[in-house]
Each structure stands twice: as structure tokens, then as C-alpha cells.
Amino acid sequence: MIEKVNLAQKFELFSDHWRPKIVGEVNDFFVKLAKIEGEFVWHHHEDEDELFLVVKGRLQIRLRDADVWLDEGEFVIIPRGVEHLPVASDEVHLLLFERATTRNTGNVTGDRTVEKLDRI
């Protein structure tokens, strides 16, 4: 069955930060939504690129040699192997497009690592 997804409605279903939710699948990729606030952890993904699309708010992605700022409606693709640190001074709503095998903290394991993602 083909179903449309309303992002605003999906974002209303959760309030926790840094815990991505699966809202769709495209081949071997997940479409994920996340609410974030504060600073994440420095990490990289050895084998996967990562797409960050800002739905609401303003996101800073720190890189070792520069910063990328994203406003609503903008996205960036972080190539595999590039160390990065997402930072949101206020709450940001994100759409992420990643391989199903992508762990949110990449090469780092810690308090923010999510082993099992919820579907909403």
C-alpha cells in the first residue's frame, strides 16, 4: 500500500532528542526523523554518507576544518569518513536519509548511541 507521510504530524508523535525514528524505507535506506538540541558527539561513518535536511530550526555541523550552517529547507551530505559534530542551540527537526545499517554515532559508542530505532 502506498502511504503519504506528513512530516509535521510525525514530529508531533515524539519529544525525545537524539533518538531518530524511522518513517519510511527506500531500498536499503531509512528515512528518519529526529529532534535534536544541544551538542552531539564527534564521530564519523566509515562506510556511509549521511544526509541532514533541516525541517525546522537552524543546525550547525562542525567539521575539523570549518562549520556548515543549515537553515530550514537546506540539507548537506556528509561524506563517509568525515568527522563531524551536529550542534543545535535551540531544538531542530531533522530528516535523515541513511543506509539501514547506519548507526547514529558512527564509530563511537556511548550514551547517545541508539541500537534499535523505533518506527512511527
N, CA, C and O of each residue as an XYZ file, in Angstrom:
480
protein
N       0.834     -1.185      0.000
C       0.000      0.000      0.000
C       0.879      1.249      0.000
O       1.893      1.297      0.697
N       0.503      2.230     -0.758
C       1.243      3.480     -0.829
C       0.623      4.470      0.147
O      -0.578      4.739      0.107
N       1.471      5.006      1.026
C       1.002      5.955      2.033
C       1.825      7.234      1.965
O       3.048      7.198      1.831
N       1.135      8.358      2.058
C       1.871      9.617      2.145
C       2.249      9.859      3.596
O       1.613      9.328      4.507
N       3.273     10.652      3.808
C       3.760     10.962      5.146
C       3.704     12.470      5.339
O       4.216     13.230      4.517
N       3.078     12.898      6.435
C       3.027     14.296      6.800
C       4.081     14.517      7.882
O       3.937     14.023      9.000
N       5.136     15.256      7.553
C       6.245     15.430      8.489
C       5.816     16.116      9.784
O       6.244     15.710     10.864
N       4.985     17.138      9.694
C       4.545     17.847     10.906
C       3.809     16.894     11.853
O       4.023     16.923     13.065
N       2.949     16.060     11.291
C       2.224     15.107     12.132
C       3.169     14.100     12.771
O       3.003     13.748     13.939
N       4.151     13.636     12.022
C       5.104     12.668     12.571
C       5.935     13.284     13.687
O       6.183     12.640     14.706
N       6.370     14.539     13.498
C       7.157     15.200     14.543
C       6.351     15.391     15.828
O       6.930     15.438     16.914
N       5.036     15.500     15.724
C       4.193     15.645     16.910
C       4.138     14.366     17.746
O       3.749     14.411     18.913
N       4.520     13.235     17.169
C       4.407     11.946     17.850
C       5.512     11.664     18.865
O       5.416     10.704     19.630
N       6.561     12.490     18.882
C       7.650     12.230     19.828
C       8.274     13.532     20.295
O       8.158     14.569     19.642
N       8.944     13.454     21.451
C       9.570     14.656     22.012
C      11.030     14.428     22.406
O      11.741     15.384     22.717
N      11.479     13.180     22.397
C      12.842     12.899     22.844
C      13.869     13.375     21.808
O      13.628     13.344     20.602
N      15.005     13.809     22.318
C      16.078     14.315     21.472
C      17.116     13.228     21.204
O      17.344     12.342     22.028
N      17.737     13.320     20.032
C      18.861     12.472     19.640
C      18.476     10.992     19.499
O      19.346     10.126     19.584
N      17.195     10.691     19.287
C      16.728      9.315     19.096
C      15.933      9.252     17.798
O      14.708      9.371     17.822
N      16.611      9.064     16.659
C      15.927      9.056     15.358
C      14.808      8.013     15.296
O      14.886      6.946     15.904
N      13.763      8.363     14.537
C      12.614      7.482     14.316
C      12.524      7.169     12.821
O      12.735      8.047     11.984
N      12.216      5.935     12.497
C      12.069      5.535     11.099
C      10.656      5.890     10.642
O       9.674      5.515     11.284
N      10.561      6.618      9.525
C       9.258      6.967      8.969
C       9.069      6.422      7.550
O       8.001      6.578      6.957
N      10.102      5.790      7.015
C       9.990      5.219      5.676
C      11.243      4.468      5.286
O      12.288      4.578      5.928
N      11.111      3.695      4.206
C      12.241      2.944      3.661
C      12.288      3.127      2.151
O      11.258      3.096      1.477
N      13.478      3.315      1.636
C      13.717      3.387      0.205
C      14.857      2.417     -0.092
O      16.015      2.693      0.225
N      14.524      1.284     -0.699
C      15.502      0.230     -0.941
C      16.192     -0.142      0.369
O      15.514     -0.577      1.300
N      17.495      0.009      0.476
C      18.224     -0.339      1.700
C      18.498      0.882      2.582
O      19.419      0.876      3.397
N      17.687      1.924      2.407
C      17.869      3.158      3.158
C      16.652      3.437      4.016
O      15.525      3.101      3.653
N      16.902      4.064      5.177
C      15.828      4.524      6.042
C      15.657      6.027      5.876
O      16.634      6.760      5.723
N      14.415      6.474      5.908
C      14.087      7.884      6.063
C      13.780      8.036      7.548
O      12.879      7.385      8.076
N      14.538      8.902      8.214
C      14.416      9.046      9.665
C      14.092     10.491     10.011
O      14.472     11.423      9.303
N      13.380     10.650     11.118
C      13.142     11.972     11.684
C      13.799     12.010     13.052
O      13.819     11.013     13.773
N      14.333     13.165     13.400
C      14.951     13.329     14.712
C      14.739     14.755     15.194
O      14.722     15.705     14.412
N      14.577     14.873     16.498
C      14.605     16.173     17.156
C      15.922     16.225     17.913
O      16.287     15.288     18.622
N      16.620     17.324     17.751
C      17.901     17.443     18.441
C      17.987     18.799     19.124
O      17.382     19.778     18.687
N      18.748     18.828     20.196
C      19.033     20.074     20.892
C      20.305     19.861     21.688
O      20.480     18.833     22.342
N      21.188     20.844     21.627
C      22.472     20.718     22.303
C      23.526     20.191     21.351
O      23.425     20.328     20.132
N      24.534     19.588     21.942
C      25.696     19.107     21.183
C      25.708     17.589     21.168
O      25.457     16.952     22.191
N      26.001     17.007     20.007
C      26.063     15.554     19.868
C      27.457     15.086     20.267
O      27.988     15.560     21.272
N      28.055     14.187     19.528
C      29.419     13.714     19.772
C      30.183     13.757     18.447
O      29.606     13.567     17.376
N      31.483     14.008     18.540
C      32.315     13.908     17.344
C      32.303     12.462     16.879
O      32.509     11.552     17.682
N      32.066     12.240     15.597
C      32.041     10.882     15.051
C      32.160     10.922     13.533
O      32.072     11.982     12.913
N      32.357      9.764     12.960
C      32.294      9.626     11.502
C      31.692      8.268     11.174
O      31.586      7.393     12.033
N      31.307      8.114      9.934
C      30.751      6.851      9.451
C      31.732      6.294      8.429
O      31.985      6.907      7.392
N      32.272      5.143      8.734
C      33.332      4.550      7.911
C      32.873      4.251      6.484
O      33.612      4.490      5.529
N      31.655      3.729      6.342
C      31.206      3.238      5.043
C      29.969      3.928      4.496
O      29.510      3.569      3.412
N      29.410      4.907      5.203
C      28.161      5.508      4.772
C      28.256      7.030      4.695
O      28.874      7.670      5.546
N      27.633      7.595      3.661
C      27.389      9.029      3.607
C      26.144      9.294      4.440
O      25.360      8.382      4.700
N      25.961     10.552      4.863
C      24.828     10.887      5.721
C      24.208     12.200      5.250
O      24.910     13.198      5.082
N      22.881     12.197      5.038
C      22.177     13.400      4.608
C      21.405     13.988      5.780
O      20.633     13.292      6.440
N      21.619     15.281      6.033
C      20.903     16.039      7.056
C      20.056     17.087      6.345
O      20.598     17.944      5.647
N      18.726     17.033      6.511
C      17.814     18.030      5.965
C      17.098     18.704      7.135
O      16.423     18.038      7.920
N      17.247     20.018      7.248
C      16.611     20.751      8.344
C      15.173     21.077      7.956
O      14.920     21.784      6.980
N      14.241     20.546      8.739
C      12.817     20.810      8.546
C      12.409     22.037      9.362
O      11.603     22.851      8.912
N      12.972     22.162     10.566
C      12.649     23.288     11.437
C      13.883     23.649     12.252
O      14.569     22.770     12.773
N      14.163     24.941     12.361
C      15.281     25.391     13.176
C      16.526     25.687     12.362
O      16.480     25.830     11.141
N      17.628     25.772     13.069
C      18.934     26.075     12.454
C      19.972     25.145     13.050
O      20.098     25.041     14.270
N      20.715     24.470     12.187
C      21.675     23.456     12.604
C      23.089     23.863     12.223
O      23.349     24.340     11.118
N      23.988     23.661     13.166
C      25.422     23.827     12.900
C      26.027     22.432     12.849
O      25.804     21.615     13.742
N      26.788     22.170     11.805
C      27.562     20.928     11.760
C      29.031     21.338     11.764
O      29.547     21.913     10.806
N      29.676     21.023     12.870
C      31.097     21.343     12.998
C      31.902     20.271     12.278
O      31.644     19.074     12.407
N      32.862     20.729     11.534
C      33.842     19.862     10.894
C      35.196     20.261     11.461
O      35.317     21.327     12.064
N      36.199     19.442     11.283
C      37.512     19.759     11.866
C      38.128     21.007     11.254
O      38.950     21.661     11.896
N      37.746     21.355     10.016
C      38.369     22.498      9.351
C      37.402     23.637      9.020
O      37.822     24.659      8.479
N      36.103     23.474      9.340
C      35.110     24.506      9.032
C      33.790     24.136      9.696
O      33.650     23.055     10.268
N      32.831     25.042      9.611
C      31.476     24.770     10.091
C      30.509     24.928      8.924
O      30.720     25.754      8.036
N      29.451     24.129      8.936
C      28.375     24.259      7.961
C      27.123     24.635      8.743
O      26.771     23.979      9.724
N      26.454     25.696      8.302
C      25.202     26.132      8.935
C      24.060     25.823      7.988
O      24.125     26.138      6.800
N      23.004     25.201      8.522
C      21.842     24.855      7.722
C      20.601     25.517      8.301
O      20.333     25.421      9.499
N      19.856     26.183      7.447
C      18.572     26.759      7.822
C      17.457     25.863      7.317
O      17.709     24.896      6.597
N      16.235     26.177      7.689
C      15.083     25.373      7.272
C      15.056     25.228      5.758
O      15.236     26.194      5.016
N      14.824     23.988      5.320
C      14.755     23.700      3.890
C      16.097     23.425      3.247
O      16.157     23.173      2.044
N      17.174     23.465      4.013
C      18.509     23.197      3.469
C      19.016     21.847      3.944
O      18.672     21.375      5.028
N      19.850     21.234      3.096
C      20.468     19.974      3.507
C      21.922     19.949      3.104
O      22.381     20.717      2.258
N      22.637     19.025      3.749
C      24.037     18.780      3.433
C      24.260     17.277      3.476
O      23.608     16.558      4.234
N      25.180     16.821      2.662
C      25.591     15.420      2.689
C      27.000     15.376      3.254
O      27.924     15.981      2.708
N      27.152     14.647      4.360
C      28.470     14.463      4.964
C      29.032     13.160      4.397
O      28.469     12.090      4.629
N      30.139     13.243      3.653
C      30.702     12.030      3.049
C      31.264     11.069      4.094
O      31.701     11.481      5.169
N      31.244      9.807      3.760
C      31.815      8.789      4.648
C      33.229      9.174      5.035
O      33.986      9.722      4.234
N      33.570      8.878      6.273
C      34.919      9.133      6.769
C      35.165     10.537      7.281
O      36.213     10.788      7.876
N      34.235     11.467      7.073
C      34.425     12.853      7.516
C      33.891     12.998      8.940
O      32.709     12.774      9.203
N      34.776     13.373      9.840
C      34.388     13.552     11.239
C      33.536     14.819     11.358
O      33.870     15.859     10.789
N      32.430     14.716     12.106
C      31.511     15.840     12.241
C      30.829     15.823     13.601
O      30.785     14.803     14.289
N      30.297     16.992     13.968
C      29.639     17.185     15.258
C      28.414     18.072     15.057
O      28.559     19.285     14.909
N      27.200     17.493     15.048
C      25.991     18.307     14.955
C      25.736     19.068     16.257
O      25.901     18.527     17.350
N      25.327     20.341     16.117
C      25.052     21.195     17.269
C      23.789     22.001     16.977
O      23.645     22.582     15.902
N      22.879     22.027     17.948
C      21.650     22.810     17.822
C      21.458     23.619     19.096
O      21.172     23.055     20.151
N      21.612     24.937     19.007
C      21.445     25.758     20.202
C      19.988     25.781     20.658
O      19.716     25.900     21.853
N      19.055     25.670     19.722
C      17.631     25.504     20.009
C      17.179     24.229     19.308
O      17.899     23.696     18.464
N      15.988     23.735     19.653
C      15.523     22.480     19.066
C      15.456     22.565     17.537
O      14.967     23.540     16.967
N      15.959     21.520     16.905
C      15.950     21.392     15.446
C      15.220     20.098     15.089
O      15.386     19.074     15.751
N      14.415     20.163     14.036
C      13.759     18.979     13.499
C      14.491     18.599     12.214
O      14.634     19.412     11.302
N      14.948     17.355     12.159
C      15.753     16.871     11.032
C      15.091     15.710     10.320
O      14.404     14.894     10.934
N      15.307     15.648      9.021
C      15.050     14.456      8.240
C      16.419     13.917      7.850
O      17.254     14.645      7.315
N      16.639     12.645      8.120
C      17.901     11.990      7.791
C      17.631     10.905      6.758
O      16.619     10.209      6.832
N      18.524     10.765      5.809
C      18.414      9.707      4.808
C      19.715      8.926      4.869
O      20.773      9.431      4.495
N      19.626      7.677      5.348
C      20.830      6.891      5.616
C      20.579      5.423      5.307
O      19.439      4.959      5.305
N      21.656      4.707      5.049
C      21.542      3.260      4.918
C      20.914      2.685      6.187
O      21.095      3.225      7.278
N      20.193      1.611      6.037
C      19.535      0.977      7.188
C      20.548      0.530      8.235
O      20.203      0.417      9.411
N      21.779      0.276      7.834
C      22.811     -0.205      8.750
C      23.554      0.920      9.476
O      24.405      0.644     10.321
N      23.249      2.169      9.165
C      23.975      3.298      9.751
C      23.619      3.475     11.224
O      22.453      3.636     11.583
N      24.646      3.443     12.062
C      24.454      3.708     13.492
C      24.603      5.208     13.716
O      25.502      5.833     13.152
N      23.734      5.787     14.530
C      23.690      7.242     14.678
C      25.007      7.846     15.160
O      25.324      8.980     14.800
N      25.776      7.119     15.962
C      27.047      7.656     16.468
C      28.251      7.119     15.700
O      29.392      7.306     16.123
N      28.004      6.457     14.577
C      29.093      6.006     13.716
C      30.126      5.167     14.438
O      29.811      4.106     14.976
N      31.364      5.648     14.449
C      32.490      4.900     15.003
C      32.598      5.010     16.526
O      33.508      4.434     17.124
N      31.676      5.747     17.159
C      31.719      5.986     18.600
C      30.527      5.293     19.254
O      29.423      5.281     18.709
N      30.769      4.715     20.432
C      29.682      4.137     21.215
C      29.609      4.871     22.548
O      30.625      5.075     23.212
N      28.391      5.266     22.934
C      28.244      5.983     24.191
C      26.789      6.174     24.548
O      25.918      5.456     24.057
N      26.526      7.154     25.412
C      25.173      7.422     25.908
C      24.189      7.775     24.796
O      22.996      7.504     24.928
N      24.654      8.361     23.728
C      23.777      8.796     22.645
C      23.586      7.731     21.562
O      22.823      7.943     20.620
N      24.262      6.602     21.681
C      24.136      5.545     20.676
C      22.759      4.894     20.791
O      22.335      4.508     21.881
N      22.067      4.775     19.659
C      20.754      4.136     19.609
C      20.924      2.846     18.825
O      21.213      2.869     17.629
N      20.743      1.721     19.505
C      20.924      0.417     18.863
C      19.692     -0.040     18.102
O      19.808     -0.681     17.058
N      18.502      0.287     18.622
C      17.267     -0.134     17.966
C      16.390      1.091     17.745
O      16.003      1.773     18.694
N      16.084      1.358     16.487
C      15.267      2.517     16.146
C      13.788      2.180     16.184
O      13.380      1.086     15.794
N      12.988      3.125     16.654
C      11.535      2.962     16.652
C      10.984      3.417     15.304
O      11.525      4.318     14.663
N       9.888      2.766     14.888
C       9.148      3.181     13.695
C       7.915      3.945     14.155
O       7.226      3.535     15.089
N       7.651      5.052     13.492
C       6.440      5.797     13.831
C       5.646      6.060     12.566
O       4.583      6.678     12.622
